[in-house]
Amino acid sequence: MRFAVVVIAFVSLLILNGCDKNSSEEPMVATSMFTLKDTQGKSYQVKKEGNNFTLDAGQDKIVLFDVFATWCPPCRAEIVHLSHLQRKYGDKVIVMGISIDEDTTDESLEKFKVKYKANYPLTHKGENQKLAQAIASTLGVGQDFPIPLMILYKNGQYVTHYTGSTPESVIDADITKALGQ
């Protein structure tokens, strides 16, 4: 009987302590920063707040992260579509290529960029792998996700994502909708 009284008293203290009125009203949100570097040495900062990802240069813009690999045929094919969309929307949209290749040099990625006519930054240094895994985790696509993996954000807020080869018209329609046009 005495043991039961002690257990009840202990549980009561735990419950009362958990309901402290002085605790913060703001929810705890996991925040991380990722640094990406392109072939010209330019750095980009990506901030993860909860399930949202914000590119430092992407304030008031649509940001499309393209997680790709240079050896991937569908990834190569997507570059044409993404370059066209970058031209079409100009400074309203930022396409950011995030290579998950492990041993690519600036020179080889720059040659790849020229060969496939990418008119947007391709990054391969810094924390590309970590960012790609963080994005995949928030999307629930698994750690061995299919590529290309493209994710659309507006002001850091998730809009939609695509796995595998995706028709340009589908991406275009989603960008138009996100822009409110």
PEBELBEL-V981890 format. One line per field, one symbol per residue. phi: phi as a letter, one per 40 degrees, with the letter a starting at -180 (. if undefined). psi: psi as a letter, one per 30 degrees, with the letter a starting at -180 (. if undefined). burial: # if it has 9 or more other ideal C-beta (glycine too) atoms within 8 Angstrom, else .. A space follows every 50 residues. Layout:
phi = ???
psi = ???
burial = ???
This chain:
phi = .cccccccccccccccccbcccccccccbcbbbbbbbcccgcbbbbbbbg bbbbcdcbcgbcbbcbcabcccdcccccdccccccccccfccbbcbcbcb ccbccdcccccddcdcfcbbcbbabgbdcccdcccdcccgcgcbccbcbb bbbbfgcdbaabbgcbcdcccdcccdcccgc
psi = eeeeeeeeeeeeeeeeefgkfflkfkkkkkklkkkkkafggkkkkkkkjb gkkkkeggkhlkkjkjjlkffjeeeeefeeeeeeeeeefbgfkjkjkjkg kfhkleeeeeeeeeeghkglkkkflbheeeeeeeeeeffgglfhlklkjk kkkjhfkkellkkakkkeeeeeeeeeeefg.
burial = .................................######....######. .####..#..##########.#.#############..#...######## #..#.#.###.##..#.#.#.###.#.#..######.##.#...#.#### ######.##.###..#.#.###.##..##..
